[in-house]
């Protein structure tokens, strides 16, 4: 019996099918690049984290043998450094995130109403965010330098401060009401840098939301006799909750994954070691690719846990 | 004085102070970078707080000459320009095609593409760094600029595609259908109708891709470190940070790398600001 070809092969492809085919062709290059450079590496990173691979073995090693073990995770997690590093990372991330959003809010409130030169001023505020990280990190290091930094010079001259290596000194003894506190100095500086560099991002988000707030809300409140501080507290802030939530999420993720800033400012020294810099350290300081990959997996997992907590307990409805 | 009046006056005063504070905070580091970049280190050590360089400093340009001609910065500038321009061109080209498909054409998996693309953007760069380092080493792509360009494309494509898609969706489809009925094929429609209408979005995506590639540091450090001939500017500046190079040369390098970005931004600020909130620059 003769097999008839399916009708679809006889007829020219339908319009819908031609459209779909065209779409696949158009999206293919992007899809391939993202697959090869993002998705596959992430999967392969997980595979490497179970294998004993060192930098020197790269040329010879067979990556597909099944010599899998949890050794790398032991190295990474049992090292007496892991908990301090995780704590530092969280303090750095939360501190940088909250402070940058706070500064962004202040800046947005300033720019909300017109004043002469507002456009230029707004442009200036964005400089820290768009400038190359290498340049701004180094100028901060110059300004905080113990030998000739302007902060030290002016601090000594005007406030009788002691010369301080802001980015190289782990803690500062502070006496407050009879209490002696060891304030983490270098870490605070790194957090300040973070806040300085990323407040423009929060600023733009908050400003856009502020300018979209309807005037009648404020008019009604003014009629009811609310003074400016009350209007801010009971109208503006509640209206911004959604933006704050989005900003916190984005900035948390990006700061948590950040490598450049800490690496360039302190190299991870003086109590500023964060997970990403530690991964780099495993890779090029100890030539241990397996351990670096394992720590990268841990980084991803901690981030995932945070996201679960965020969406489960902290997320507020978009206003 | 009523409480209303009192608060309004207070706010006025605080506003002036706030504007001064924020202006100084945002701009001073850049001003200081420029001042230090002109001064020889010995002079800075003798007189650390000098709010402007002497005419002599500016005339001789000794730090800039040192960085450009002794530290190989002319080459780094070329490398950075090459990497950024190629990344920009290829990313914009591919993103236009992809964004158009997602915005206009019906195909299975469209919604997945549409929402998945931004998720990609959240992946930690350092997680990709290790496997890519290993693979590039094996393929001989390490210490080459082409390897770096592919990585930069992967880093910029998702958000470029997302931004263009959003823009394409605002263009009425009727215009394109008219073109299709008149006998243009899809690519002619994109070229003649969609793109001319989307120039602001295309331009801002192009500028962002350029700026991201120009500023990038981590992958340049991972992939290029062993071959100074292929260093980009950000790696070149970072490598000035050693005991043989005077610290003010570092500032000259920082000025050189910052000027193009600040110039582009100041010139095109109006339509770049929108992209910042769309998350164009992951920072």
Boltz contact constraints between the chains, C-beta under 6 A:
constraints:
  - contact:
      token1: [A, 19]
      token2: [B, 105]
      max_distance: 6.0
  - contact:
      token1: [A, 19]
      token2: [B, 106]
      max_distance: 6.0
  - contact:
      token1: [A, 20]
      token2: [B, 107]
      max_distance: 6.0
  - contact:
      token1: [A, 23]
      token2: [B, 101]
      max_distance: 6.0
  - contact:
      token1: [A, 23]
      token2: [B, 105]
      max_distance: 6.0
  - contact:
      token1: [A, 23]
      token2: [B, 107]
      max_distance: 6.0
  - contact:
      token1: [A, 26]
      token2: [B, 97]
      max_distance: 6.0
  - contact:
      token1: [A, 26]
      token2: [B, 101]
      max_distance: 6.0
  - contact:
      token1: [A, 27]
      token2: [B, 98]
      max_distance: 6.0
  - contact:
      token1: [A, 27]
      token2: [B, 101]
      max_distance: 6.0
  - contact:
      token1: [A, 29]
      token2: [B, 94]
      max_distance: 6.0
  - contact:
      token1: [A, 30]
      token2: [B, 94]
      max_distance: 6.0
  - contact:
      token1: [A, 30]
      token2: [B, 98]
      max_distance: 6.0
  - contact:
      token1: [A, 30]
      token2: [B, 157]
      max_distance: 6.0
  - contact:
      token1: [A, 33]
      token2: [B, 153]
      max_distance: 6.0
  - contact:
      token1: [A, 33]
      token2: [B, 154]
      max_distance: 6.0
  - contact:
      token1: [A, 34]
      token2: [B, 120]
      max_distance: 6.0
  - contact:
      token1: [A, 34]
      token2: [B, 154]
      max_distance: 6.0
  - contact:
      token1: [A, 37]
      token2: [B, 151]
      max_distance: 6.0
  - contact:
      token1: [A, 37]
      token2: [B, 154]
      max_distance: 6.0
  - contact:
      token1: [A, 38]
      token2: [B, 120]
      max_distance: 6.0
  - contact:
      token1: [A, 38]
      token2: [B, 123]
      max_distance: 6.0
  - contact:
      token1: [A, 38]
      token2: [B, 154]
      max_distance: 6.0
  - contact:
      token1: [A, 41]
      token2: [B, 128]
      max_distance: 6.0
  - contact:
      token1: [A, 41]
      token2: [B, 131]
      max_distance: 6.0
  - contact:
      token1: [A, 41]
      token2: [B, 132]
      max_distance: 6.0
  - contact:
      token1: [A, 42]
      token2: [B, 127]
      max_distance: 6.0
  - contact:
      token1: [A, 44]
      token2: [B, 131]
      max_distance: 6.0
  - contact:
      token1: [A, 45]
      token2: [B, 127]
      max_distance: 6.0
  - contact:
      token1: [A, 45]
      token2: [B, 130]
      max_distance: 6.0
  - contact:
      token1: [A, 45]
      token2: [B, 131]
      max_distance: 6.0
  - contact:
      token1: [A, 58]
      token2: [B, 137]
      max_distance: 6.0
  - contact:
      token1: [A, 107]
      token2: [B, 22]
      max_distance: 6.0
  - contact:
      token1: [A, 110]
      token2: [B, 18]
      max_distance: 6.0
  - contact:
      token1: [A, 110]
      token2: [B, 19]
      max_distance: 6.0
  - contact:
      token1: [A, 123]
      token2: [B, 269]
      max_distance: 6.0
  - contact:
      token1: [A, 124]
      token2: [B, 26]
      max_distance: 6.0
  - contact:
      token1: [A, 124]
      token2: [B, 27]
      max_distance: 6.0
  - contact:
      token1: [A, 125]
      token2: [B, 26]
      max_distance: 6.0
  - contact:
      token1: [A, 127]
      token2: [B, 26]
      max_distance: 6.0
  - contact:
      token1: [A, 128]
      token2: [B, 26]
      max_distance: 6.0
  - contact:
      token1: [A, 130]
      token2: [B, 265]
      max_distance: 6.0
  - contact:
      token1: [A, 131]
      token2: [B, 258]
      max_distance: 6.0
  - contact:
      token1: [A, 132]
      token2: [B, 215]
      max_distance: 6.0
  - contact:
      token1: [A, 132]
      token2: [B, 234]
      max_distance: 6.0
  - contact:
      token1: [A, 132]
      token2: [B, 257]
      max_distance: 6.0
  - contact:
      token1: [A, 132]
      token2: [B, 258]
      max_distance: 6.0
  - contact:
      token1: [A, 133]
      token2: [B, 217]
      max_distance: 6.0
  - contact:
      token1: [A, 134]
      token2: [B, 217]
      max_distance: 6.0
  - contact:
      token1: [A, 134]
      token2: [B, 234]
      max_distance: 6.0
  - contact:
      token1: [A, 134]
      token2: [B, 237]
      max_distance: 6.0
  - contact:
      token1: [A, 134]
      token2: [B, 238]
      max_distance: 6.0
  - contact:
      token1: [A, 135]
      token2: [B, 254]
      max_distance: 6.0
  - contact:
      token1: [A, 135]
      token2: [B, 257]
      max_distance: 6.0
  - contact:
      token1: [A, 135]
      token2: [B, 258]
      max_distance: 6.0
  - contact:
      token1: [A, 138]
      token2: [B, 250]
      max_distance: 6.0
  - contact:
      token1: [A, 138]
      token2: [B, 254]
      max_distance: 6.0
  - contact:
      token1: [A, 139]
      token2: [B, 29]
      max_distance: 6.0
  - contact:
      token1: [A, 139]
      token2: [B, 33]
      max_distance: 6.0
  - contact:
      token1: [A, 142]
      token2: [B, 36]
      max_distance: 6.0
  - contact:
      token1: [A, 148]
      token2: [B, 44]
      max_distance: 6.0
  - contact:
      token1: [A, 148]
      token2: [B, 45]
      max_distance: 6.0
  - contact:
      token1: [A, 148]
      token2: [B, 48]
      max_distance: 6.0
  - contact:
      token1: [A, 150]
      token2: [B, 49]
      max_distance: 6.0
  - contact:
      token1: [A, 153]
      token2: [B, 48]
      max_distance: 6.0
  - contact:
      token1: [A, 153]
      token2: [B, 49]
      max_distance: 6.0
  - contact:
      token1: [A, 198]
      token2: [B, 283]
      max_distance: 6.0
  - contact:
      token1: [A, 204]
      token2: [B, 276]
      max_distance: 6.0
  - contact:
      token1: [A, 204]
      token2: [B, 277]
      max_distance: 6.0
  - contact:
      token1: [A, 205]
      token2: [B, 277]
      max_distance: 6.0
  - contact:
      token1: [A, 208]
      token2: [B, 277]
      max_distance: 6.0
  - contact:
      token1: [A, 227]
      token2: [B, 3]
      max_distance: 6.0
  - contact:
      token1: [A, 227]
      token2: [B, 4]
      max_distance: 6.0
  - contact:
      token1: [A, 227]
      token2: [B, 7]
      max_distance: 6.0
  - contact:
      token1: [A, 228]
      token2: [B, 7]
      max_distance: 6.0
  - contact:
      token1: [A, 229]
      token2: [B, 7]
      max_distance: 6.0
  - contact:
      token1: [A, 253]
      token2: [B, 122]
      max_distance: 6.0
  - contact:
      token1: [A, 257]
      token2: [B, 124]
      max_distance: 6.0
  - contact:
      token1: [A, 259]
      token2: [B, 126]
      max_distance: 6.0
  - contact:
      token1: [A, 259]
      token2: [B, 218]
      max_distance: 6.0
  - contact:
      token1: [A, 260]
      token2: [B, 217]
      max_distance: 6.0
  - contact:
      token1: [A, 260]
      token2: [B, 218]
      max_distance: 6.0
  - contact:
      token1: [A, 276]
      token2: [B, 126]
      max_distance: 6.0
  - contact:
      token1: [A, 279]
      token2: [B, 126]
      max_distance: 6.0
  - contact:
      token1: [A, 292]
      token2: [B, 130]
      max_distance: 6.0
  - contact:
      token1: [A, 293]
      token2: [B, 130]
      max_distance: 6.0
  - contact:
      token1: [A, 296]
      token2: [B, 126]
      max_distance: 6.0
  - contact:
      token1: [A, 296]
      token2: [B, 127]
      max_distance: 6.0
  - contact:
      token1: [A, 296]
      token2: [B, 130]
      max_distance: 6.0
  - contact:
      token1: [A, 300]
      token2: [B, 127]
      max_distance: 6.0
